[in-house]
Amino acid sequence: MENNRKLSAQTRRQRFALNNTKSEGGNVENNCEFLFEKQQNIFVNQNTILSVSSSFLDRKVENIQNSPKMGGKLKDLKNQKISLNKEEKCYKNNNKIQQQQQPLNQNDFNLMERGHRVCKLIALKKFDIIYFRLWLNTQTQQIVLSKWNNNFNHTNSSCSSLDINCSSSSTLEEQIEINSRSFSTTIPPKYSTATTSTRSCSSTSSFSSLKTQTLDLRLIKDVQVLSQIGTTMQITEKWRRDSALQRFDKNTVLCISWGVTFIPNNWLILFDNKELCNLWCQGLRQLCLEQANASQALIVERWLRKQFCSLLVHPTDNACISIKHMKPFVQQRLQCKISGKQLQEIIENEMGFESFVFAHNWLLNFHSLFMSMFSDFVHPQNEQKMNFRKFVDFLKNVQNDELGKSPELASDYLRRYFRDVDPDRDIAEPWLSTSEFVDYLFSCDNSLFDPVNKEVVHDMTKPLTHYWISSSHNTYLTGDQLKSESSLDAYARSLLLGCRCVELDCWDGPQRRGPNGETIIDIVIYHGYTMTSKLALKDVLQTIKHYAFQTSDYPLILSIEDNCSVPAQRQMAIDIQEVLGDLLLTSPISRDEWELPSPSALRNKIILKHKKLREEQQENDNLNNSFFIRR
């Protein structure tokens, strides 16, 4: 409502300015300037208000066409109408996207936990059609691919992407129910990664633990439906070369990019229908976002749960691990040198999850570390606890933390800290165990780094040349400069990591005939005169357009290493303008500027950096180079 009132007041000011504009009066220029200034930074919530503003501008422009004092202000006024029309269109598109992508509810995640029949595809390689069960392990925050035997009866599943005459007429609920029906009696146990289930079912599926593949949600970098890569991003060359993938409906193929390396790995998952594919795409995105915002206590609890599950041999509802499986974990994962006899004195022969957590904390000497350094803050009646008052005292007198000056804020912080792992501690004065306190000391919440600096706090209104710019050289390469692969993923990863300047090494590519018989040169990007693979310029531009402002809205600079012939340069100009469109900086921000504009003024703009052409070459070839930022 507050935004609506703000916008309504803004519209009234526009009407006042327009109604007081006279075609022959001397105050036309001032009123237009007033309109131009007041139009900035509007937050749009009502499409009708945008339409009213646009229609008023349209009618009033005609009344001031003949003013001798208008100068360049009429152009500014028309630009305001164009801007309003774009904002109206953007609002409609965003509203449509928001309607299509509502947050998933618990029932949707329950379906993901049950699992669905999928096939795992391999790009640019031969593969056999093997059915897997893809399901979500919410305890460990992993997705699991489990192979089942071929004798499993999956005739009740809905239309498959492998069938030519696949019908998609059934509703989303019906198709999801049909696809999940086969697994309704084989819901994974609490700590299971692969299991054979026999719960009240007429036919069971036997999963092979040797074939089970797990993927941690923390490793997932991007999740997209293959059709989005071809339509939204319009990248087709990478997938066009794979004839096997062309057999499948791209709306049913999910591409999951994951890994810790610069160039991620990919899982290509084929679903029975597009509704299931969209369900998993949206669900994984939502889970990854929640994972990134998880508290330290929840991160530790999930890690321990994952380690416990990895040690299970025969997962059941009352899952326990034996001491012989615990010893390798202690020696290799915890790096704790201890004999088997000593280990037997510490831990039980079989341990559940709670006992496993206790043994883990004991082996890491959390209690002894706590008592040696912070014995003054221990709970009077229980050495394993630190009460709320002692924690506030520690924050105030030892850490000099602002949080310690306000017990109310400290209480709110601890309740949020334990919200996802222990709801019982949602009380006025929450307490901590010794191990939880040690975890807190090593967490980001206790870091010296000021969280304020996670956002840009500097003055970004200075000229562009006053700043250091995060740049990438040979952005397209994934390895050495002689024979490595050029990859679109390299551009995507660079932009997601925050680079604001990427390099495009452009060369003449193959020629083809256009629709009117003209010769068209396809520009390619690679490390010239080497054996590195080549990328199509248009594919690179589409990738840049998609990822340019996902991490930062400050300007992006495309450093053009132009090795093209003059005809190819003409084609390059056409391709750049065609793909990037309004994102390009094609004119000065202000007519009166005498220095480079600021990063703040160039938000969401793409700047081209290119060598200045010689004057005689520019005259002879009649090249339109107005959209290049010359250096």
N, C-alpha and C positions, 0 to 999 in steps of 0.2 A: 504494500500500500504506500509505503514511503517513497518508493521509486516511482509509482504511478503519479503521486502528487508532485514529485519533482519534475516529471516529464510534462504533466499538465501545465504547470507553471511555466515551463520552458516554451510550450506551444503558445500560451497566451502572450508571452513576450514577443514571439515571432509574429503573431497576428498584429500586435500593436505596432511593431516596426514596419510591417508591410502596409497597414492601413494608413500610416502617416507618411508613406513614401509618395512624393509628388513627381510627376513626369517632368515638370519644368522647374521644380523648386531646387533651392540650394542645399536642402538637408537630405537629398537622396543618398549622397555618398556616405554621410554619417550613419544614416539608418541601415544602409547595406553593411557597413562596417560593424555596426551593433549586432546585426543578424549573424554575420560571419563569426564574430567572437562568441556569442551566446550559444551558438549551435554546437560547440565543442563538448566532448565527453558526455554525451547523452546515453543514459542506460535505458534500453528499449524493453518495455514489458507489455505494451499494448499495441497491437498491429493497427488498430483503428486510428490511433493518434498519429502514427507514421503516415497513414494514408491522408488524413486531414492536413498534416503539415505539407505533404507533397502537393496536394491539390491547391492549397493556398499559394504556394510558391509558383505553381504553374500559371495561375490566373494573374498574379501580380507582376510577373515578369513582363507581360505584354504592356502593362501600364507605364513602364519606365524605359521602354526600348529607345525612345527618342531623346532622352535627357542628354544635354551637351556635357554635363559634369559627371557622367557615369564612369568614363574611362574604362579601367579594367574591372570595375566592381560588378558589372553585369555578368561577366564571366564567373566571378566568385559566387554570385547568386545562383547561377545555373548549376555550378558545381555542387552547391548545397542541395539542390533538388536531386541531382544524380546520386549524391551521397545518401540522401534519405531513401531513394528507391533501392539502393544496394542494401541498406540496413533493413528495409522492409523484406527484401528477398532473403537476406541472411536469417532474419527472425523466423520466417516461415520454414526455411530449411532446418534450422536448429530445433524448432518446435516439432517438426516431423521426426527428426532423429530421436528426440527425447521421448516421443510417444512410442517409437518402435523399440527403444532400448530402455525399458523400465527395469529397475533393479530386480534381480531374481529373489524369490522368496525361499523359505526353507523347504517347501515341497520340491522345488527345482533342484536344490542341492541333494535332496534325498534320492532323486532319480539319478543324479550323477554318482552317488555312492553305490547305488545298485549296479550301475554299469550298462554299457550298450555294446552291441556287436559292431566291430570296426575291422578295417584292414589297414595295415601299415604299408605305405607306398615308399618307394625309393626313387628319387629323381635321377634321371639320366643313367639308370642302371636297370638291368633285368631283375625282375622279382616275381615270386610266385604269390598267387592270391591265397593268403592264409588268414583265417578269421581269428581275431583276438577279442578279448573282453577289456574294454577301457572303463576304469572306475576310479573314483576319488576316495582316497584315504584321508578323512578329515582329521584323524588323530595325529598323523605325521605330516599333514599338508603336502601330500605327494599324489601324483596321478600314476596309475599302475596299468600296465599292459600285460595281461595274462593269456596265454594260449590255451585253448581247450581242444579236446579230442574231436576228430572228424565225425565220430558217431553221435555227437550231441545233436539233438533234434531242434533245429532252429527254423522249422517250417512256418512257425507262427509269426516270424518277424515281418515287418512291413516291407514295402517295395524297396528293392536294393538298387544302389547306383550301378551295380554290375548288369542289371537288366536293361534291355533297350527300351521296352515299353513300360517305363516306371511311372506310376500314377501318383500324383501329389494332391489328390482331391480331398483326402481326409484331413480333419482338423489337427492342430498341433497336439492337443491333449490325447486324441485318439492314436496318432502316430507314435507319440512318446510312450503311451501305455502299451501299445503293441510291441514296440521294440524292447521295452524293459520287462515285458511279461516273462520272457525266457529266463530272466535273472531274478525274478521276484522271490524265488525259493533258495537263492544262493547268495544272499546278502553277506558281504565279507564280515568276519568277526571283528571285534573291537581293535585288535592289534594285527590284523592279518595283512600279509602282502600277497600270498597265494595260498589257496586252500581247496580242499575237496569237500563239498558240502553234501549232506544227506538229510537235511531237515525237511521232513514231511513233503517229499516231492516224488512224483512218479518217475521222472527221468532226471538224472543229475549230470552235471558237466565236470569233468576231471581236469583240473588245471595243473600244468607242469611248473614246479617252482624253478626248474632250470631255465625255463624260457621267460620267466617273469622279468619285466623291465620297469623300473621306477624312475620318476622324474620329480625332483624337488621343485616346488612352486617358486622358491627363491631364485632358482636358476633360469626361470623363464624370462626372456627379454621382450618378446612380442608374440601376439596371437592374432592371426587373421585368417579369414576364409579366403580360399584361393581366388574366388571370383572378385573379391575386393581388391586383390593385387592387380587384377586385369582391368577392372572398371574404375575404381576410385583412384588408384595409383597409375593405372594404364601401363603397367609393365607386362609385356607379353613375350619379349624375346627370350627371356630366361626359361620360360615354360614351353614356348613353341617348339623348342628343339627336342623336347621329350614327347615322342609320339605315343608312348604308353599312357601318359597322363591325359592325352586328348580323348581317350575313350570314356572318361568319367566326367560327370557333371561337376563343374568347378564350384558350384554352390554347396556341394557335399564334402569338399576336401578342406580340412583344417590344417593350417601351417603353423606349427609351434616352434619358434626360434628360442634356443636356450644355450647356456654354456657360460664359462668364465673367461673364455678367450675373446680377443677382439672381434673375430668373425665367428658368429654363433653357429651351432649345429641346428639341424631342422628335423622335426618329426612331421611327416605328411600322413594325416589320419583320414581315411575314407569312411564316411558314415552312411547309413542306409538312406537318409533323406536330409534335406537342407534344414529342416526344423531342429533336428538333433544337432546338426553341425553348428547352427547359430546358438543353441542352448549352451553347448560346451565353450564356444568362443566367448560369449558374454560372461558365462560363469567363471572361466579361467581369468579373464580380465578383472572381474570383481574380486576374486580371491587373491590375485597378485597385488592389487591395490591395498587390500586389507593386510596382506602379509608385510608390505612395505611400511605400514603404519602401526605394526604390532609393538606392544610394550616389551621391555627387556625380559620381564618375568615370563611372558607368553613365549618369547623366542627360546628361552632356556628350556621351558617345559616341553616345547615341540621337539627340540633337539634331543632331549633325553628320551622322549617317546619314540623317536625315530631309531635311536641307538638300541633301545630295548626291543623293538620290532625286528631289527636286523639280526638279533641273537636268537630269535625264536626258531625252533626246528619244526614243531607241530603246533601252529597257532590254534588256540581254543578260547572259549569264553573265559576260562580260568588259566590264562597263559602264564607260564613260568619258565625261567631259564635256569640251566644247571651250572654248577661251578666250573665244569670243564669248558663251557662256552664263555664263561665270564673271564677266565684267565687271559686269553688272547686280547680281549677288549681292554683289560687293565694294563697290560704290558705294551700294547701297540697304540691304542687310542689315547689312553691317559698318560702314557709314558711313565708308568709307575713300576719300578723294579721291585718285585715282590715274589717270594717263593710260593709254591702251591700250598705248603703247610701253613704259612702265615695267612694266606688268603682264606683257608678253611677256618681259621680262628676268627676272621672278621665277618665273613658272609655266610649265609645259609646254603644248604645243598641245593635248594630250589628257591628262587626268588620271584615274587610278583613285582609289579611296577613300583609300588611304594617302597618295598625293600631295596629295589635296584637304585632308586633315587637316594635313599639313605646311605647305601654303600658307596655310591659315587661321591657324595659330599664328604663322607668320612675319609675316603682314600685321597681326596684332594686337600685334606687337612684344613678344611674351612674353619672348624671349631678352634683348633690350636692357633691358627692365624688370627682369628678374631680375639681370642683371649690374650694373646701376646701383645696386641696393639690397642684393643678397645675394651679392656676389662672394666674400665670405669663406667661404661655405658650398658653393662649387662643388666638383665632383669633381676631384681633382688631375689625372687623365688625360683627362677628358672634360668640356668646358664645358657640354654639353647635359644633364648629369645631376647629381643630388644624391644622394650615397650615404646609407645608413641612419644612420651615425654622425653625419654632418653634420645630418641632419634632427632627430635626438634632441638634438643640441647646440643647434639653433635653438629647439626647443620649450622647453628647459630655461633657456637663458641670455637669449633674446630675448623669448619669449612668457611666461616664468614659468608654463608649463603643467604641471599635475601629471603629465601623460602623459610629459613629458620626464624625470621622476625614476625612471621604470621602463622600461628598454629592452624588457623582455618585453611590457609592455602596449602600448608603441608599435609593436612588431613585430606583435602581434595586430591592432592597429588598421589598420595598412597592408595586411595580408593581407586583411582584410575589405573594405577600401576598394577593392582591385583584384581582388577575387575574381571578379566578373562580367565584367570586361573583359580581364584578363590573368592566367589561371591559372598561367602560368609564374613569376609573381612570388610564388607561395605558398612562400616560403623564409624562412629565419631572419632575414635582413637585407634586406628589399625596398628597392629604389631608386626614385627619382622623376625624371622628366624635368623640365626647366625649366617647360614649359607646364603639366604636372600640378601642380607646386608652386604656380604662380600660381593655377590653378584652386582648389587647396586653400585659398589665402588668402581667396578670395571665397566659399567654401562655408559652409554652415551649421555644419560641423564646426569652423570657426575663428571662429564668432560669439561676441560678448561675452555673448550671452544664455545664461544657465545652463540647460541642458536639464532640470534638476531642476524648474524652474518650468513645464514643460509639463504637469505634474500638479498637483493642488491640494495645496499645502503649508501652507496656513493652518489655524488652529484653527477647525473648523466645528461646534463644540459650543456656541456662543453662541446667544442668542435670534435669531430670524429677522430682527428689526428692526435688528440690529447690522451688517448687510451691505448693500453696494451690490448691486442686482439688475439684471442685463442685461434690459432691457425693450423691447418693440416696440409702437409706437402705430399704430393703423389697419393692423394686420398684414395684413389681407385684400387691401389695395389694391396694385396693381402700378404705379400712376402717380399722376396728380393726384387730388384729392379731389372733383372735379366729375363727370367722365365717363369715368374709367379703368375697367379691368376688375378685378373681384374674382376672386381665384384661390386654389385650394387649394394650389398650388405655393408661394404666398407663406408660408403656415403651415409647409409642409415645409422650405423654405429657412431660415426664421427659426429653427426648432428645430434644424436641422442646424448652423447657425452658432453655436449656444450660448445663444440667448435662453431665459430662465427665466420670462418673463412675456409673454403675448400677449393681444391684445384681441379680444373678440367683441362686435360691435355688433348686437344682436338686435332684430328687428322682427317684427310680425305678418305672416305670409305667407298664402297661399291656404288655404281651408278645404276639407275633404273628409269623407266619411262613413266611420266606422270599421266594423269587422265586425259590431258590434252596433247599428249605426244612430246611434251617437254622433257628435258633431261634433269633428273633430280639426283643430287649427290647425298648419300646417307653419311653423315658425319660419325666418326667413331672416336672413342677415347681409349688410349693405351700409351705405354711408354715407347715412344718412337724408335724404330730400328732395333727392336728387341723381340724376344719370343713371348712377351707377355700377351695374355688374351685380350680381346677387344670388347668394348661395350658400346652400344648404340647411344648416341647423344640424347635422343628423346627419352630413352629409358632412364638415363641418369637424371635428366631434368624432372621427370615425373617423380622419381625417388626423392629428389631434393625438395620438390614442391610439397610432397606428403609429410616429410620429416622436418622441414625448415624451422618451424616455430613451435614444435612440440615441447622442447626443453626451455627455450628462451624466445621472447618476442622482440629482442633487439635485432638490428639489421644483420642480414647475412650477405657476405661478399663472395661472389664467384670469381675466382682468379682464372681468367681464360688464357691458357698457353696456346696461342693460335698458330698452328702449322698448316693451315688450310690454304688452298688456292682461292683466288678472288671469287669464282663462281660458288665455291663451297662456303665462303664467308657470307655470301648473300643468303644461301640456304640456312646457314647457322643463325643468322639474324631472324629469319622467318620462323625457324623452330623455337628459338628462345621466346620470341614474342607470342607465338601460338600456345606454348605450354605454360609459361609463367604469367602471361597476361597482366592483370592489374597489380600483381605482386612486384613487378619491376619498377624501379625508380627511373622514370623517363623524363622528368622535368624538375626544376629547382623547387624546393620546399617553399621558399619565399622569393619573390621577385627582388627584394631589397637585400638579400644576403650577400655578404662580402667575405665569408669564410665557410668552410664545410659545415653542414648541419650536424646536429648532435645525435647521439644514439637514441635519445628519447624522442626526438622529432622523426626518426627513421624507423620507428617500431613497425614490425611486420612488413618490411620492405626488403627486396633483394637488389643488391647493387652489383653491377658488372664492372670488373676491373680488366682493362685491356690496353695494349700498347697503342700509343697515339700514332695514327697513320700519317705518312708524309703528305704534305699539302698537294704536291703534284699528283700523287697517286689517288688522293681523294677526289681531286677535280677530274682526272681522266676517267676513273671508274665510276664516278657519280654514286659513291656508296653513301647510304644513309646511316651514319654512325652516331646519330643524336642520342641513342639510348645507352651508349657506352660511357662509363665514368673513366675518363682518360687519366693516365698517370704520367 
